[in-house]
Amino acid sequence: MAEWLRQRVLHYARVPPAPEAPLGAPDSVRIFRAGKNYYRLRLLRWGLTQAGAIIGIAVSLSFLGWFKHEIEITRMDPGTAASTAPVAPLPIPILKMGPPADPPKAKSRRAPGLTRQDLKMVAQHTPWWAIPVIEVFEFGGSCP
């Protein structure tokens, strides 16, 4: 009974059958089947990969939640004109042809990244449906 079950499992797992021994040298055929420790190592590697993916998705969704919250706060702030003024397109810088400008003499000490003013500008130009669409893609990307 055990041999029949083993053959069925190997058949459905699509494991190729053992090769036939060549004539005159039956001892020259070796079959490698991975041991239990190799299987456990592969399971550990798979588990760590899945844990990393879950952590990445959690960080991404928490960032989206924070960003959505900041956009809502910015839109409700009476100091911004997002709730009263129509949304204007983002300004596009115009390149001027001519001699190169002098390099700046003093570098800014501001740390790189988004400032509150940058976030307000993004919040004013972000449509209401953008964050839910990104969340749907995030959840869809986590499914196999």
C-alpha positions, -999 to +999 in steps of 0.1 A: +000+000+000+028+024+009+046+018-025+014+025-044+008+057-025+044+067-031+041+061-068+009+082-070+024+111-051+055+111-073+033+108-104+012+139-095+043+158-083+057+151-118+089+136-105+106+119-134+110+081-130+143+066-121+165+061-152+171+027-165+206+013-160+228+010-191+237-025-202+269-038-186+271-011-159+241-011-136+261+003-107+269+035-126+234+051-122+230+073-092+197+090-082+198+121-061+168+129-039+172+159-016+172+152+021+148+165+048+173+192+059+174+206+024+136+207+023+136+224+057+161+250+044+140+257+014+109+261+036+128+285+059+139+305+028+104+306+015+090+317+050+116+345+053+107+357+018+070+358+027+077+376+060+097+402+041+069+407+016+043+411+044+066+437+062+070+456+029+033+456+023+026+467+058+051+496+056+037+506+022+001+506+035+010+525+066+028+551+045-003+554+023-025+558+054-002+585+067-002+603+033-040+601+031-043+615+066-019+644+058-038+652+026-071+653+045-056+676+072-041+698+045-074+700+026-093+709+058-068+735+068-084+770+063-050+785+054-049+765+021-070+774-008-076+738-018-112+736-006-123+770-022-102+774-053-104+752-084-075+728-089-049+744-112-025+723-132+010+718-118+034+745-129+058+733-156+092+749-156+102+767-188+138+761-200+155+793-212+182+791-237+212+813-231+245+814-213+248+792-183+240+808-150+266+812-122+266+784-097+251+792-063+276+804-038+261+790-007+245+756-005+212+752+013+214+733+046+179+720+043+176+682+045+163+665+014+127+653+015+091+667+015+084+698+035+050+708+047+046+733+018+055+705-007+028+683+009+002+711+007+009+715-030+006+677-036-026+676-016-041+704-036-034+686-069-042+650-058-077+638-070-099+622-044-098+588-061-059+585-063-053+570-028-081+543-030-068+533-065-033+529-051-046+509-022-065+486-045-033+480-065-014+474-033-038+448-021-040+432-056-002+430-057-001+411-025-023+383-038-006+355-057 
